[in-house]
Amino acid sequence: MKHLYVGGYGPGIVTIDGGLARTASPSFLAAHPTLPVMYAAGELERGWLTAFTVADGTLTPLDERGSEGDSPCHVAVDPTGSVLAAANYGDGTASLHRLDERGAFTGEPIVLRNEGSGPVTDRQEGPHAHQAVFHEGVLHISDLGTDEIRRYRLDGTALDPIALPPGMGPRHFAFSGGRLFISGELDGRVTVLDGERGTSTPASSRPGENYPSHLIVEGDLVYVGNRGPNTITVLRADDLSQVAEVSCGGDWPRHFAIDGDRLYVANQRSGDVTVFALKDGVPEPTGQAYAVESPSCVLVA
C-alpha cells in the first residue's frame, strides 16, 4: 500500500493519514528503490542525512550522518540502491554515500566540491548544488550558481560538465528520450537539450516574475511548477508548446509528485498540499487539500 509523505520546514516528515517522524527541516525525501527505507535531507546550516525504515507508513530512524556541506536541499538513490547522493545548496558541495544491505550508511563519504560563479551577482556568487540525478551510471548535479550540470562517476571522478546559458540558474532537471529538460530558476524558462541543439520557452505565460521549481517529464508531457504565478504548466515534450497552465491551488509551489492519475503539489507558503486529477495529462482541481506546515517535498511510496 502506498502512502503520501511530506517533507518541509515544519516539525518533521508528515505521513498523510498517518503519523509524524520528528526530524529537523527534512526539506527533501527519497525512497530506496528496493528496500523499505526512506532518506531525508535535513536543511540546516550544518546539514544532516537521515535514513528511516518504513513499515505501513510509520518511519523509524535507522541511521544518520552529516551531508558534508551547507544546507542540503536534495537527495537521490541510484537505481541499484548502493549509493545515495546529496546536493548542498549553501556551499555547492555534493557528496556520495555508500549504503549497506540494510540501507544504512557505510564507509567514508566522497565529497565533490566545485568552484565558479555566474552573472546574477546576488544569487550566483558561488556554487549552489540543487539536485542530484543518477542517469546511465553517472551522477548529475545541477549547479544554480555556476550555470552547469556537473557530472561524476560513482567513484567521485569528475567528468566534463554540461555548460548552460549564463544566468539560467538550473534548478531541477530530467532525462527523457535522449533529451535533457531543465527548469531555470533565474531565467524563468524551461530548456531542452537534444544533442548539440537547445530550445527554451518561458515556464509560465502569466505576467510577473517567476522562479520555476520542480520539473517532471511524464510520457510526452513536461510539468513544471511556477513560484510567483503560482501555477503548474504542462508543455509538450517534443516542441515545448504549452498544453495548459493551471493554478496550483496555493502559494509558492515548491515541489510536486505524480502518482497514476493524481498530482500532489506542495505549496510552501500557504502550508498545504493540493490534490489534482489528471485528465488527458492536464491537472484538474479535486477540491482536496492537506494542511502541512511549510511543505517543500511530496513523495508517494
N, C-alpha and C positions, 0 to 999 in steps of 0.2 A: 504493500500500500504506500502510495506517495504522500508526502507532506509538503507544505509550503513553509519555508524558513525565511526569516527576515533578519538581516544584519543592519547595523546602523550605529548611531551615536547615543542611543539610549542605554538602559541598564544591562543589555546583553542580547543574545540571539533569541528571537521570539519564534516559537513554533505555532503557526495559526491553528486554532482549535486544540492547542496543546499547552506546553509549559514555557518556562524561561530558563535559559542557561546563562547565568551571570558571567560576563567577561567584559573587559574594558574596551569600548569603542570597536566592536567587531564589524568594521566597515565593508569587508568583502568576505564571501564564503565560497568554498569549492568542495565538491564531493569527490571521494576516491572512486575510481572507475569500477573497482571490483569488490572492495571491502565496505562494510557498514561504518565508514569513518568520514568525518567532515573536518575541514580546516577553516580557520578564521584568521584574518589579518587584524591585529589589534593596532589601530592607527593612533598610537601615542607618539610623543616626541622620540622616545626610545622604543621602537616597535617590537611587538611580540607576535609569534605564530603559535596558535593553539590547535591541537588535534583533539577531536571528540569521537568517542564511539557512539553509534546511533542505534537505538532499539525502539521501534514503534513511535518514532518522533521525539523520544527523550534523548538528550545529549548528556554524556558523562565524560569529563575530562580524561584524556589519555596521555597527553604529553604536551610540553611547551618549551619553546626556545626563542631566543632573540632573532629578529629579522635581518640583522647585520646592517641596518640602516635606519633612516629617519622617516617616520610616518608611512608605514606600509599601507598601500591602498588596493592591492590586488594580489591574489594567489591563484595558482593553477597547478594541476597534477598532470603529468604526462600520461599518455594512453596506456602504458604498461603498468602504471601505479607504483613506479620505483623512485620517482623524483618529484619533489614539489619545488616550484619556483615562486619567488616573491618579488614584487616591484615596490620599491620605496620611493614615494614621491618627493619627500623632503630634500634628500641629497642625491637622488638619482641612482643610488646603488640598487642593483638587483642581486639576488642570491639563489643558489641551488642547494637543496637539502635532500639527501638520500633517505628513503623510507624503508623500514624493515617489513617482515611478513605480517606484522600486526597493523602497519600503517603509522607506526611511531617513527620519530626522527632517529637517525643513526649516522655515526661518523661526523667528520667536520664539514661545515658548510663551505661552499665555493662562493666567494664574494666577487661580484662583477661590477667594477666601478666605471665611470665614464667622465669625460670632460667636454666642455664646449658650452655654447650659448646660442641665442637666437636674436632676431631683430626687435621682438616685443620686449623691451627692456624690463618692464615691471613683472613679467611672467617668465621670461627666458634668460634670467641672469646666470643660470647654470643648468645642469641636467635635472630632469624630473621624470623618472621612470613611472609609467602609468598603467600598463597592462602587460601581462605575461601570457604568451600563447605558444603552445607546442605544435609544430607543423612539420611533418615529414622528417622527424628526428632532430629538428633544430628548434632551439628556444628563441622566440622573437620577443623583444621588449620595445614597446612604443616609448619614445622619449619626447615628452612635450617641450622640454627646454632646448633640445638640440635639433628638432625637426628631422628625426630619423627613426627607422625601425632597426634597433640593434639586433644582431644575430650571434648566437653562440652554439657550439656543440655542447653536449651534455656533460663533457668533462671540463667545461669552462673556457675552451679555446674560442677566441673571438674570430668571427667571420666578417667579411665586408658588410657594413650596414646598408640599408636601403635609404638613400637620401630622398628627402621630401621637400616640397616648396618652402622657402623661408617664411616664417611667421604662421605656418599652418597650425602648429601645436597639436600633433597627433595624440589622440586620447585612446579610444578603443578601435579595434580592427578585427577583421575576419577574412579567412581564405575561403574561396568557393570557385570551383570550376577553373582552377589555374589563375584566378584573379585575386587581387588583394583590395579589400574595401576598407576605407579608413574614415573615421569621423574626426574633423579638425575642430578642436575646442576653441582655437583662437581665430581661425578664418571663417568659422561658421559654415563649413562646406563638407560634403561627402565626396571623397575622391576614390576612384577605382584605378588600379594599375593593372594593365594587361600586357605583360612583356615590357617593351620599351614605350608603350603608349599609355598615356594618362588622360583621364576625363574627370571633371568635377562639376558639381552643381550645388547651389545653396541647399542646406539641410532643411530649411523652412522657407515657405513663401510668405510668411507673416511679416509685418513691419517690426522694426526694433531690433535690439541686439539679441544674439543667440549664441549660446555656448553648448554645442552638441555634446551629448554624454555617451550613452551606450549605443552599440550598433550590433545588429544580428542579421545574418543572411539566412533566410528560410525558403528553400526551394528557389523560385525565380524572383523572389521579392527581398528587398532590403528594408529593414526597420531601423529608425534612428530616433533617439529621444532628444527633445529640444528644450533646454533650460533658458527661460526668457519668454519665448512664445508659449511655453507650457503645452507642448503638443508632441504627438508621435507621428512621424512622417513615414509613409510607405512609398518606396521607389521600385521601379522595375530594375532588376539586376543587369539586364542586357544593355540598357542605354541611360540609366539613372533618371528616366522620366517619372514624374510624380503620379502615383496612383491615388493617394489620399493623404490628407493631413487632418488629424482629429485631436481634440482637446484631451489632455492626459487625465483630466478629472481632478487635478490638484495643482500644487505649486512645486516647481523645480524637480522634474522627472530625472532622478539621478541614475536609475537603473531599471531594467525590466527583464522579464523572462517569458518565454513562450512554452506552453505545455499543451500539445494537441490543439484544440480549438479555443484555448484560453490564453490571454495575455495579461500578465500581472505587472503593474507599474509602481515602483517605489518613489513616492513624491516626498522628497526630503523635508521641504519647508512647511508643507501643510500637514505632515505627520500622518500619512495614510498610504495604504496600498490599494489601488483601484483595480477592479477586475473588468476585463473586456472579453466579449466573444468575438472570434474571428469568422467573418462571413466573406468567403472568396478572398481571404487574406486581409481584409480591412477590419480594423478594430471597431466594435460597436459597444457602447456602454451597457453594462448589465444592471447598473444601479447598486452593485455590491462593492463594498469597501471595508477595509480593516484598519482600525486606528492603531498606529505603531509610532512610537516616539522617534523622530528624525531618522526614517529608514533610508538606507543607501544601497541595499543589495537585496534581491529576492532570488531564492533558489528552490526549485522543485526537485525533490529527490526522495 
